[in-house]
Amino acid sequence: MLAPCCPPPSDRSPSSCSRPPIPLTRLRPGQSAIVRQIHGRPEDVHRLEEFGLRDGVPIEMFRPGATCILRLRGGKVCLRPNGSLEILVAPTGEGAPLAPETE
């Protein structure tokens, strides 16, 4: 299941689609972003939606790593990404530089 990269035109601000989405794993601690796409098995995507992680939701990387922690809607969510799930985000603000891409 794919979520759209940009919000519908009625919800779009001039800068909301200025940068292409990047993998969540490239955010550094304290960086904020907007969730733009979630790729994966429908049941995995649905589970993330139950936690409140869906397209258009602002997040902040609290602790990156193999098990990352995100600030999300006033709470924290712990994720252990696997190879079958990809979360793409659009960084907001300038903040710290992105983490290098990994293969």
Residue, then its C-alpha position, 0 to 999 in steps of 0.5 A: m500500500l502506497a501513500p501519496c508523496c504530497p498532500p492533496p492540492s487543497d492541503r498543500s503549502p508552497s513548501s510541502c513538496s519541495r524536497p523528495p522524500i527520504p528514508l526515515t533511517r536518514l534522520r538524525p536525533g532531533q530532526s523533524a519530518i512529515v511522513r510521506q509514504i509507507h511501503g510494505r505488506p498491508e498488515d504491517v502498514h495497517r499496524l503502523e497506522e494503528f500507532g498513528l504513523r501515517d501519511g501527513v503526520p509530523i514526527e521527530m527522530f528521538r533515537p535512531g538505530a536498529t531500533c529507533i524511537l520516534r516522537l509522535r503525537g505527544g508520545k514515543v513509538c519504538l520501531r524495529p525496521n525490517g527489510s519488508l517495510e520502508i517509511l519515507v519522510a520529508p524533512t522539515g526545517e534545516g536542522a542537523p545534516l542527514a545521516p549518510e545513505t546506507e545500502 
